[in-house]
Structure formats: structure tokens, C-alpha cells
Amino acid sequence: MTATRRGETPRRRPAASRPAAALAAALAACLLAAGCAAAAAPGPAAGATRASISGTGPITFATGKLDTGYLGGLVRQWNAAHPRQRVTVIYLPDDSDEQHAQLAANLQARSSVYDVMSLDVVWTAEFAANGWISPVSPRRVPLGDFLRPAVETATYDGKLWAVPFTSNAGLLYYRRDLVPAAPVIWAQLARDAQSIAPRHDMAGYAGQFAAYEGLTVNFAEAVQSAGGRILSKGGSAALMTPQAASALAFLVSGFRDGWIPRAALGYDEAASQQAFESGHLLFLRNWPYVYGDISQPGPGNVVAGKVGVTTLPGPRGPGSSSLGGANLAVSAFSRHQATALAFIRFLTSLPSERQVLTEAALPPVWTQLYSDPALIRRFPYLPVLRKAILAAQPRPETTAYTQLSLAISSAVHRALAQQVPVPQTLAGLSRELNQINGSG
């Protein structure tokens, strides 16, 4: 997804300011240099937690660059009100794996360079287990006003380790000028993809099926929509089930029978969106930001005004999306943790969340924004998105998520390419996941 956040590819690519970019480069060089004593600060050992968050003063905010057009205004607002606790933004690389690597290297060095960090929701467990972030008192955050699934992504081992900032869920886009009714079940999706699409010289359906995080997301959605799981609650592989088999078989059959085009084996979010936008797809699984793009008339867009959006289908009824989004966390090595938490509370406040939605189209975590009439007029998909998020499930919780995702996407891609049968794929993947997680 993924550019900045796993499972989602934001649209715009605002350039970092020269001061921020220069600072980021200098910090990266510092981390690679021997010593780097000035950036290192005493902190808790891995797995330890501080009793309280304290310390005020200037802080940094580490975040990806994509879809941060809203950020400059909010930071200026904060800095004007807190001249002694100013925030400097440090932009991380676009690619989520590179972001993860840069953050991990910094935190392993016990550096205080980053005070507040924007984390992909799937990183919470890893960062918490390693003692890299500080727990947050639930009393300091209006959790009751947030979408429940978003709160769950910020929780690990019974504690709140971050504050939900944005959420996300996959949606099904379709040509409402060609499809009589939005599909609710897989059989309807496959039937329409096979019968309607060819009449209009179109392919039927596509998601993100290249061998990367996007495929892990699409596979997880199929498995959980069928009632299965990738990992058990104990952390061992849970793929040797009829539910997982039927999920993978459904996707494999799409490629085998041709209603998913073979070209989709190379699709990420951007490529699949382009195929739909140019009129070559009847159905598309993608993230909410796509709605704004494909609704705007322009060169190469033949679907503006012809698009419907609904929740993902499942085998017997509505399906379940993988949960996306970002959480904001306080570095365990920050010297100014009280300011860091106060800034997080500011960014996740209701007015700020509204601004993030209106300026960057990033799904908020405040439940009430999804029923705001003015926002719905501007973002008509909000009620559908709320329903999708509430039915969504987090991706597998593991401290080795990056390795797990690589294993899943590689194995599933071979199955979709008709290289390995479904039973062998699931058996081999189960063994690999157990090795990664040290179980089974």
C-alpha cells in the first residue's frame, strides 16, 4: 500500500520542505556514524515501560510524506500556541518498508531524534514488544468517541500503546451504469464479472495481486470474509481450514476462469485504479481515496459519474476488509514525552481530524464525522466506509509482521499464477508462518 502506509497508497506526493529534508538527511547520517552520542538518550530496556509520561520542550514528528498537505497548517497552529514546545516535522521515505527500517534503526540505537511517530497500524505490536514506544493512559484519550476497530489497532497485550489517528478499509467500486445491483456475495461478483464485462470488452475484477503487502491484504480479506484466520490467537498458523481453502480457491478460480485478468498479477493500488479509471474493469477493490480520483473528470478517466461503491462481498453475505490506517506513538526515548502526548492529542482532536479528512481525504477515527451531513455531501462514501471499518479486522498481530507479510504475498502469488495448487500452498505457507513466529 503500499507507499507510505501498508495497505493503502495515498494520492498526492507533497515535497518535504528543504529544512525538514535537510534535517532528515543529517539525522540519518548521524545514525550511521559511530557513536552518535548527541542523539542517544537513556531509555527503558526492551519490553520495559515508563511509569508516566513527562518532560516538555521542542519535539519532532516523524511521518511519511504522502498525503500530508494538511500537516503544515496544523503544525503552524500548534507552534503559534506553544512557542516553547515547537514541533519540527521529519519526513520519512515514501515506501513503508523503508519507513519501518529507518524508524527501527533509530529506536534500536535508543535515539531521542524522533519524539512522535506515525506508525502503520500493523507495527504497534512490534514497537510495543521491543520497548520502543511508551504506553498511553486510556484516560488521556477519548477512546469512546473513536471507531472501535481503530482503537484495537493501538492496543497490544492489554495496554494502549498509541493513539488512533486515521483508519481505513477496502471498498468495492463498480460500474453502476452497467451493473444492475451491487454484488453482496462472491458468486454474484463472479457471475457479473463473467457475464457483463465481456459484453463491454472489459475485464471483470481486480484488486492488488502483485507480490507485495497489497496481496497480503487482499488474501487476508478473503480469508476473514470466509470466516477464517491467518493466525490463531496463540500466534500459530490457522490456514489448514476449509475457510482458508475456499478463500484462496475463490481468488485462484478468478484467474483460472479469466474474470480476473492475468495482468492483475502485477497490479498494485495505482495500476488497478488506472485500469478501472480507463474503463478496462467492471469491479475494483481499492481504498477510499480512489473515490475522489475517479469521480473527477479528466484525461483518461471514462468512469466519472458512473461509479458505485459498496462494502466488500463475502461467500454468504457482506465480507470483511483488512483494517488500514495510522497510529501516533510517543518514542520511549523522547526527552519531552509530555509535549509529545499533548501534540498527539491535538492532532487527534475532533477539529484536527475534520481538517485531515477535508484536506487529505484520510478516513478519521472519530465516529461522529461519518454521519456529518456536510461531510457526507462532500464525501458520499462515508456511510459505506463506516460500515466497512466496523466490519473490518486487523491484519495478523505479530511482532514479525514484515516477514509474515512477505511470506504470505510470495506464496499466494504463486498460487494465483497457477504454479502451486491451493492445498500445497496453504500447507507450505503454514509451515513458514510457524517458523517466523516460532510456533508449531
C-alpha positions as CSV (number, residue, x, y, z in Angstrom):
1,M,0.0,0.0,0.0
2,T,1.9,0.4,-0.4
3,A,3.8,3.6,-0.4
4,T,3.5,5.3,3.0
5,R,1.1,3.1,4.9
6,R,0.6,-0.6,4.4
7,G,-2.5,-1.5,2.5
8,E,-3.1,2.0,1.1
9,T,-1.4,4.2,-1.4
10,P,-2.2,7.9,-0.8
11,R,-2.7,10.1,-3.8
12,R,-0.5,13.2,-3.5
13,R,3.2,13.4,-3.1
14,P,3.9,16.8,-1.5
15,A,7.7,17.5,-1.3
16,A,9.3,17.9,2.1
17,S,10.4,21.4,2.9
18,R,14.1,21.9,2.5
19,P,14.8,22.4,6.2
20,A,12.9,19.2,7.1
21,A,14.6,17.3,4.3
22,A,18.0,18.5,5.3
23,L,17.3,17.6,9.0
24,A,16.1,14.1,8.0
25,A,19.3,13.6,5.9
26,A,21.5,14.8,8.8
27,L,19.8,12.6,11.2
28,A,20.1,9.5,9.0
29,A,23.8,10.2,8.6
30,C,24.2,10.6,12.4
31,L,22.6,7.2,13.0
32,L,25.0,5.6,10.6
33,A,28.0,7.2,12.2
34,A,29.8,5.6,15.0
35,G,28.8,6.9,18.4
36,C,26.0,9.3,17.6
37,A,26.1,10.3,21.2
38,A,24.3,13.5,20.9
39,A,21.2,11.8,19.6
40,A,21.2,9.0,22.1
41,A,19.3,9.2,25.3
42,P,18.8,6.8,28.2
43,G,15.7,4.8,27.9
44,P,14.0,1.7,29.1
45,A,15.2,-1.7,28.2
46,A,13.3,-3.7,25.6
47,G,9.9,-4.5,26.9
48,A,10.1,-2.2,29.8
49,T,7.6,0.7,30.3
50,R,7.8,4.0,32.0
51,A,5.6,4.7,34.9
52,S,4.5,8.1,33.5
53,I,4.9,10.4,30.6
54,S,6.8,13.6,31.5
55,G,9.0,16.3,30.1
56,T,8.2,19.3,28.0
57,G,10.0,21.2,25.2
58,P,10.5,21.1,21.5
59,I,9.7,17.9,19.7
60,T,9.9,16.2,16.3
61,F,7.2,14.4,14.4
62,A,8.3,11.6,12.1
63,T,5.8,10.8,9.3
64,G,5.7,9.7,5.7
65,K,5.5,12.4,3.1
66,L,2.4,11.3,1.2
67,D,-0.9,12.9,1.8
68,T,0.4,15.3,4.4
69,G,-0.9,18.5,2.8
70,Y,-3.0,19.1,5.9
71,L,0.1,18.9,8.2
72,G,1.7,22.3,7.6
73,G,-1.4,24.2,8.8
74,L,-1.9,22.1,11.9
75,V,1.8,22.4,12.9
76,R,1.8,26.1,12.4
77,Q,-1.3,26.3,14.6
78,W,0.3,24.3,17.3
79,N,3.6,26.2,17.2
80,A,1.8,29.5,17.4
81,A,0.1,28.4,20.6
82,H,3.2,26.6,22.1
83,P,6.3,28.7,21.2
84,R,8.4,26.8,23.8
85,Q,7.2,23.4,22.6
86,R,7.5,23.8,18.9
87,V,7.2,20.8,16.5
88,T,9.6,20.1,13.7
89,V,8.3,17.6,11.1
90,I,10.8,14.9,9.9
91,Y,9.6,13.3,6.6
92,L,10.3,9.7,6.2
93,P,10.7,7.8,2.9
94,D,7.6,7.2,0.8
95,D,8.0,3.4,0.9
96,S,6.6,1.8,4.0
97,D,9.3,-0.8,4.3
98,E,11.9,2.0,4.2
99,Q,10.0,3.9,6.8
100,H,9.9,0.9,9.0
101,A,13.7,0.3,8.6
102,Q,14.5,3.9,9.4
103,L,12.4,4.0,12.5
104,A,13.6,0.7,13.7
105,A,17.3,1.6,13.2
106,N,16.7,4.9,15.1
107,L,14.9,3.2,18.0
108,Q,17.4,0.3,18.3
109,A,20.0,2.9,18.8
110,R,17.9,4.3,21.6
111,S,17.9,7.7,19.9
112,S,15.8,10.6,21.0
113,V,15.7,12.0,17.5
114,Y,12.0,11.1,17.0
115,D,9.5,12.2,19.7
116,V,6.2,11.4,17.9
117,M,5.9,8.8,15.2
118,S,3.2,8.0,12.8
119,L,3.1,4.2,12.6
120,D,1.3,1.8,10.3
121,V,-1.4,0.1,12.4
122,V,0.4,-3.3,11.9
123,W,3.5,-2.1,13.6
124,T,2.0,-1.5,17.0
125,A,2.8,-4.9,18.4
126,E,6.4,-4.9,17.3
127,F,7.2,-1.5,18.5
128,A,5.5,-2.1,21.9
129,A,7.1,-5.5,22.4
130,N,10.5,-4.1,21.7
131,G,10.0,-1.3,24.3
132,W,10.3,1.4,21.6
133,I,7.2,3.3,22.4
134,S,5.6,4.4,25.7
135,P,2.1,3.2,26.8
136,V,-0.7,5.8,26.9
137,S,-3.2,6.1,29.7
138,P,-6.7,5.5,28.2
139,R,-7.9,8.3,30.4
140,R,-6.0,10.7,28.4
141,V,-7.7,9.9,25.1
142,P,-11.5,10.0,24.2
143,L,-11.5,6.3,23.1
144,G,-15.3,6.1,23.4
145,D,-15.6,8.6,20.6
146,F,-13.3,6.6,18.3
147,L,-14.2,3.8,15.9
148,R,-13.7,0.6,17.9
149,P,-11.6,-1.3,15.3
150,A,-9.2,1.7,15.2
151,V,-8.7,1.6,19.0
152,E,-7.9,-2.1,18.8
153,T,-5.0,-1.5,16.4
154,A,-3.4,0.7,19.0
155,T,-3.7,-1.9,21.7
156,Y,-1.2,-4.7,22.5
157,D,-1.1,-7.1,25.4
158,G,-3.9,-5.4,27.1
159,K,-2.4,-1.9,27.0
160,L,-2.9,1.2,24.9
161,W,0.4,1.9,23.1
162,A,-0.6,4.6,20.7
163,V,-3.5,6.9,19.7
164,P,-5.6,6.1,16.6
165,F,-5.1,8.9,14.0
166,T,-6.6,7.6,10.7
167,S,-8.4,4.5,9.8
168,N,-9.1,2.7,6.5
169,A,-10.9,-0.2,4.9
170,G,-11.1,-1.6,1.4
171,L,-14.2,-0.9,-0.7
172,L,-15.7,-2.4,-3.9
173,Y,-16.0,0.0,-6.7
174,Y,-18.3,-0.9,-9.6
175,R,-19.7,0.5,-12.8
176,R,-23.3,1.3,-11.7
177,D,-24.1,2.2,-15.3
178,L,-23.5,-1.4,-16.3
179,V,-24.2,-3.5,-13.1
180,P,-27.9,-3.8,-12.1
181,A,-27.1,-4.2,-8.4
182,A,-24.0,-4.1,-6.2
183,P,-22.8,-7.6,-5.5
184,V,-23.2,-8.8,-1.9
185,I,-21.7,-12.3,-2.3
186,W,-18.8,-13.7,-4.2
187,A,-20.9,-15.8,-6.6
188,Q,-22.7,-12.6,-7.7
189,L,-19.4,-10.8,-8.2
190,A,-18.0,-13.7,-10.3
191,R,-21.2,-14.1,-12.3
192,D,-21.4,-10.4,-13.2
193,A,-17.7,-10.3,-13.9
194,Q,-18.0,-13.2,-16.3
195,S,-21.3,-12.2,-18.0
196,I,-21.4,-8.4,-18.1
197,A,-17.8,-7.5,-18.5
198,P,-17.2,-9.3,-21.8
199,R,-20.2,-7.6,-23.4
200,H,-18.4,-4.3,-23.0
201,D,-14.9,-5.5,-23.9
202,M,-13.8,-5.2,-20.2
203,A,-12.1,-7.4,-17.6
204,G,-14.2,-8.4,-14.7
205,Y,-12.5,-7.7,-11.4
206,A,-9.2,-6.8,-9.9
207,G,-7.6,-6.0,-6.6
208,Q,-4.0,-5.7,-5.7
209,F,-2.4,-9.0,-6.7
210,A,1.3,-8.2,-7.2
211,A,3.6,-9.9,-4.7
212,Y,3.7,-7.3,-2.0
213,E,1.8,-6.1,1.0
214,G,-1.3,-5.3,-1.1
215,L,-1.7,-9.0,-1.9
216,T,-1.4,-9.9,1.8
217,V,-4.2,-7.5,2.4
218,N,-6.4,-8.9,-0.3
219,F,-5.7,-12.5,0.8
220,A,-6.5,-11.7,4.4
221,E,-9.8,-10.1,3.4
222,A,-10.8,-13.2,1.5
223,V,-9.9,-15.5,4.4
224,Q,-11.7,-13.5,7.1
225,S,-14.7,-12.9,4.8
226,A,-15.0,-16.7,4.7
227,G,-14.8,-16.9,8.4
228,G,-11.2,-18.0,8.7
229,R,-8.0,-16.6,10.2
230,I,-4.4,-16.5,9.1
231,L,-3.0,-16.8,12.7
232,S,-4.6,-18.3,15.7
233,K,-4.9,-16.2,18.8
234,G,-1.9,-18.1,20.1
235,G,0.2,-17.0,17.1
236,S,0.4,-20.3,15.1
237,A,-0.8,-20.6,11.5
238,A,-4.5,-21.2,11.1
239,L,-4.7,-21.8,7.4
240,M,-5.4,-25.5,7.2
241,T,-9.1,-24.9,7.3
242,P,-12.0,-25.1,4.9
243,Q,-12.5,-21.4,5.2
244,A,-8.9,-20.5,4.1
245,A,-9.0,-23.1,1.4
246,S,-12.3,-21.7,0.0
247,A,-10.9,-18.2,0.1
248,L,-7.7,-18.9,-1.8
249,A,-9.6,-21.2,-4.2
250,F,-12.0,-18.3,-5.0
251,L,-9.2,-16.0,-6.0
252,V,-7.4,-18.7,-7.9
253,S,-10.6,-19.5,-9.8
254,G,-10.9,-15.9,-10.9
255,F,-7.5,-16.1,-12.7
256,R,-8.1,-19.6,-14.0
257,D,-11.6,-18.7,-15.4
258,G,-10.5,-15.4,-16.7
259,W,-12.8,-13.0,-14.8
260,I,-9.7,-11.7,-13.1
261,P,-7.2,-10.6,-15.8
262,R,-3.8,-12.1,-15.7
263,A,-2.4,-8.6,-15.9
264,A,-3.7,-8.1,-12.3
265,L,-0.8,-10.3,-11.1
266,G,1.2,-7.1,-11.4
267,Y,-1.3,-4.7,-10.0
268,D,-0.7,-2.5,-7.0
269,E,-3.1,0.2,-5.9
270,A,-2.2,2.7,-8.6
271,A,-2.2,0.2,-11.5
272,S,-5.5,-1.3,-10.6
273,Q,-7.0,2.2,-10.2
274,Q,-5.8,3.2,-13.6
275,A,-7.3,0.0,-15.2
276,F,-10.7,0.8,-13.6
277,E,-10.5,4.5,-14.4
278,S,-9.7,3.9,-18.0
279,G,-12.7,1.7,-18.4
280,H,-11.0,-1.7,-18.5
281,L,-12.5,-3.1,-15.3
282,L,-16.1,-3.7,-14.2
283,F,-15.2,-4.1,-10.5
284,L,-12.3,-2.9,-8.4
285,R,-11.2,-3.5,-4.8
286,N,-9.3,-0.5,-3.5
287,W,-9.1,2.1,-0.8
288,P,-11.4,5.1,-0.1
289,Y,-9.1,7.8,-1.6
290,V,-9.8,6.3,-5.0
291,Y,-13.3,7.6,-4.9
292,G,-12.2,11.2,-5.2
293,D,-9.8,10.5,-8.0
294,I,-12.2,8.5,-10.2
295,S,-15.1,11.0,-9.6
296,Q,-13.2,13.9,-11.2
297,P,-13.5,14.1,-15.0
298,G,-10.2,14.3,-16.7
299,P,-7.9,12.9,-19.4
300,G,-8.1,9.1,-19.4
301,N,-11.0,9.0,-17.0
302,V,-14.0,7.4,-18.6
303,V,-15.9,6.4,-15.4
304,A,-16.5,9.8,-13.7
305,G,-20.2,9.9,-12.8
306,K,-20.7,6.2,-13.4
307,V,-19.2,4.7,-10.3
308,G,-20.9,3.0,-7.4
309,V,-19.2,2.0,-4.1
310,T,-20.1,-0.7,-1.6
311,T,-18.6,-2.9,1.0
312,L,-16.6,-6.0,0.0
313,P,-18.7,-9.1,-0.7
314,G,-18.2,-12.4,1.0
315,P,-19.1,-16.0,0.3
316,R,-22.5,-15.8,2.1
317,G,-23.0,-12.1,2.6
318,P,-21.1,-8.9,3.1
319,G,-17.4,-9.5,3.6
320,S,-14.7,-8.1,5.8
321,S,-11.9,-5.7,4.9
322,S,-8.4,-5.5,6.3
323,L,-8.1,-2.6,8.6
324,G,-5.7,0.1,7.5
325,G,-4.6,3.5,8.9
326,A,-2.1,5.0,11.2
327,N,-1.5,5.4,14.9
328,L,0.5,8.1,16.6
329,A,3.0,6.9,19.3
330,V,5.4,8.5,21.7
331,S,9.0,7.3,21.5
332,A,10.2,5.6,24.6
333,F,13.5,7.6,24.3
334,S,11.9,11.0,23.9
335,R,13.1,13.6,26.4
336,H,9.8,15.6,26.1
337,Q,7.1,12.9,26.3
338,A,4.5,15.2,27.9
339,T,4.7,17.6,24.9
340,A,4.7,14.6,22.5
341,L,1.5,13.3,24.0
342,A,-0.1,16.7,24.1
343,F,0.7,17.1,20.4
344,I,-0.8,13.7,19.6
345,R,-4.0,14.7,21.4
346,F,-4.1,17.9,19.4
347,L,-3.6,16.0,16.1
348,T,-6.3,13.5,17.0
349,S,-8.8,16.1,18.3
350,L,-12.2,16.4,16.6
351,P,-11.3,19.7,14.8
352,S,-8.0,18.4,13.6
353,E,-9.5,15.1,12.4
354,R,-12.1,17.0,10.4
355,Q,-9.3,19.1,8.8
356,V,-7.3,15.9,7.9
357,L,-10.4,14.5,6.2
358,T,-11.3,17.6,4.3
359,E,-7.8,18.5,3.2
360,A,-6.3,15.0,2.6
361,A,-9.4,12.7,2.4
362,L,-7.9,10.4,5.1
363,P,-10.6,8.5,7.0
364,P,-10.9,9.8,10.5
365,V,-11.2,7.8,13.7
366,W,-14.0,10.0,15.2
367,T,-17.3,8.1,14.8
368,Q,-19.4,11.2,14.6
369,L,-17.7,12.6,11.5
370,Y,-19.1,9.7,9.4
371,S,-22.7,10.9,10.0
372,D,-22.0,14.7,9.5
373,P,-24.3,15.8,6.6
374,A,-21.9,18.4,5.3
375,L,-19.1,15.9,5.1
376,I,-21.3,13.3,3.5
377,R,-22.2,15.8,0.8
378,R,-18.5,16.1,0.1
379,F,-17.5,12.5,0.6
380,P,-20.6,10.4,-0.3
381,Y,-18.9,7.2,0.5
382,L,-18.5,7.9,4.3
383,P,-21.6,5.9,5.5
384,V,-20.3,2.9,3.4
385,L,-16.8,3.4,4.7
386,R,-18.0,3.5,8.3
387,K,-19.8,0.2,7.8
388,A,-16.7,-1.3,6.2
389,I,-14.4,-0.2,9.0
390,L,-16.7,-1.5,11.7
391,A,-16.7,-4.9,10.0
392,A,-13.0,-4.8,9.3
393,Q,-10.4,-6.9,11.0
394,P,-6.8,-6.0,11.9
395,R,-4.1,-7.9,9.9
396,P,-2.4,-10.6,11.9
397,E,-1.0,-9.3,15.2
398,T,2.7,-10.3,15.3
399,T,6.0,-8.8,16.2
400,A,7.3,-10.1,12.9
401,Y,4.7,-8.7,10.6
402,T,7.1,-7.7,7.8
403,Q,8.5,-11.2,7.5
404,L,5.0,-12.7,7.7
405,S,3.6,-10.4,5.0
406,L,6.5,-11.2,2.6
407,A,5.9,-14.9,3.1
408,I,2.1,-14.6,2.5
409,S,2.4,-12.5,-0.6
410,S,5.0,-14.7,-2.2
411,A,3.2,-17.9,-1.6
412,V,-0.2,-16.6,-2.6
413,H,1.2,-15.0,-5.7
414,R,2.5,-18.4,-6.9
415,A,-0.9,-19.9,-6.3
416,L,-2.7,-17.2,-8.2
417,A,-0.3,-17.7,-11.1
418,Q,-1.3,-21.4,-11.2
419,Q,2.2,-22.5,-10.2
420,V,1.3,-24.2,-6.9
421,P,-2.1,-25.9,-6.0
422,V,-4.2,-24.5,-3.2
423,P,-3.6,-27.3,-0.7
424,Q,0.2,-27.3,-1.1
425,T,0.2,-23.5,-0.9
426,L,-1.6,-23.4,2.4
427,A,0.4,-26.3,3.9
428,G,3.8,-24.8,2.9
429,L,2.7,-21.3,4.0
430,S,1.6,-22.7,7.4
431,R,5.0,-24.2,8.0
432,E,6.7,-21.0,7.0
433,L,4.5,-18.8,9.2
434,N,5.1,-21.1,12.2
435,Q,8.8,-20.8,11.7
436,I,8.6,-17.0,11.5
437,N,6.5,-16.8,14.7
438,G,8.5,-19.5,16.5
439,S,5.4,-21.7,17.0
440,G,4.2,-25.1,15.8
